[in-house]
């Protein structure tokens, strides 16, 4: 095993496990996603069993019939969960479950009755399973991941108008394809005896883990990116809001801390930004009214300054004041010359 692979493979599995745990709350509340998540979890367990043995992570003796049946179970569970996600007929799900029972019975019979030698162990890099188990496991896994690929691909086409969901499902499908290619390569080795192929195939384990982890993390990363953009815009608009509040004689909104702004679930930055934008829009409209003489007395220098900036930034009478315009006004007010004309002592 190469030095790069010895680092990337365990890290990719750890990342995949972390991604699974992070998406567990979503899986609990969304039934269809729950089954896709479960299929990914089943494949993760299959990968973890192998990688933990190769890197000696597990103190357990991973030998014997329980591990054989467990390996089959994780493989067949991929197809079962994919069928449930696709809302397949009860007959299909039952057929898959019966197939698992038959395959397991075959493995148990061959291992306990016909072959007196040990039924297989995971020993570091060597995985000396006995041949009947390999045949069953390989065919079951190829069938399961192929079916899961079709299910994820179908859902991805259905979600083309939802970008993040579409990307997530495409990545999950790619992860299933990678796993299918790995086990197809193992089948080729079994048929041809060309063992050097196992080296390059090791990279597909890491590829599978990384693709699945990337798919599971698409939505959280997108959500975090949206929060960061909203928080940045909020901070950019805050000085304008405080300045307008002083000019029109209103109390400014309370300002959260940086972490509170970014991480709050009860009041996310997108909602805060919307409220701030509406408040700024109302404040700018009040400035326009003051300048037109519809409110208060003669406009002072600050009113004149803000009104001039609003007009210079493209505002026309009767037009709406949107977030881009407010951002441009805020940037212009932040310039030294403009602020000095507007009495910078009031920018508190």
FENWOHU-V606904 format. One record per backbone hydrogen bond with DSSP energy under -1.0 kcal/mol. NH is the residue of the N-H (numbers start at 1). CO is the residue of the C=O. Records with the same first field share a line. If there is no record, write none. Layout:
# FENWOHU-V606904
NH: CO + CO
This chain:
# FENWOHU-V606904
6: 2
8: 4
9: 5
11: 7
12: 8
13: 9
14: 10
15: 11
16: 12
17: 13
18: 14
19: 15
20: 16
21: 17
22: 18
23: 19
27: 23
28: 24
30: 26
34: 30
35: 31
36: 32
37: 33
38: 34
39: 35
40: 36
41: 37
42: 38
43: 39
44: 40
45: 41
46: 42
47: 43
48: 44
49: 45
50: 46
51: 47
52: 48
53: 49
54: 50
55: 51
57: 52
62: 60
63: 61
64: 120
68: 64
69: 65
70: 66
71: 67
72: 68
73: 69
74: 70
75: 71
76: 72
77: 73
80: 76
81: 77
82: 78
83: 79
84: 80
85: 81
86: 82
87: 84
88: 83
93: 89
94: 90
95: 91
96: 92
97: 93
98: 94
99: 95
100: 96
101: 97
102: 98
103: 99
104: 100
105: 101
106: 102
107: 103
108: 104
109: 105
110: 106
111: 107
112: 108
113: 109
114: 109
115: 110
122: 62
123: 126
126: 123
129: 127
134: 130
135: 131
136: 132
137: 133
138: 134
139: 135
140: 136
141: 137
142: 138
143: 139
144: 140
145: 141
146: 142
147: 143
148: 144
149: 145
150: 146
151: 147
152: 148
153: 149
154: 150
155: 151
156: 152
157: 153
158: 154
159: 155
160: 157
162: 159
166: 162
167: 163
168: 164
169: 165
170: 166
171: 167
172: 168
173: 169
174: 170
175: 171
176: 172
177: 173
178: 174
179: 175
180: 176
181: 177
182: 178
183: 179
184: 180
185: 181
186: 182
187: 183
188: 184
189: 185
190: 186
191: 187
192: 188
193: 189
195: 193
197: 194
198: 195
199: 196
201: 197
202: 198 + 199
203: 200
204: 201
206: 202
207: 203
208: 204
209: 205
210: 206
211: 207
212: 208
213: 209
214: 210
215: 211
216: 212
217: 213
221: 217
222: 218
223: 219
224: 220
225: 221
226: 222
227: 223
228: 224
229: 225
230: 226
231: 227
232: 228
233: 229
234: 230
235: 231
236: 232
237: 233
238: 234
241: 237
242: 238
243: 239
244: 240
245: 241
246: 242
247: 243
248: 244
250: 245
261: 257
262: 258
263: 259
264: 260
272: 268
273: 269
274: 270
275: 271
276: 272
277: 273
278: 274
279: 275
280: 276
281: 277
282: 278
283: 279
284: 280
285: 281
286: 282
287: 283
288: 284
289: 285
290: 286
291: 287
292: 288
294: 289
304: 300
305: 301
306: 302
307: 303
308: 304
309: 305
310: 306
311: 307
312: 308
313: 309
314: 311
315: 310
319: 316
326: 322
327: 323
328: 324
329: 325
330: 326
331: 327
332: 328
333: 329
334: 330
335: 332
339: 335
340: 336
341: 337
343: 340
346: 343
347: 344
348: 346
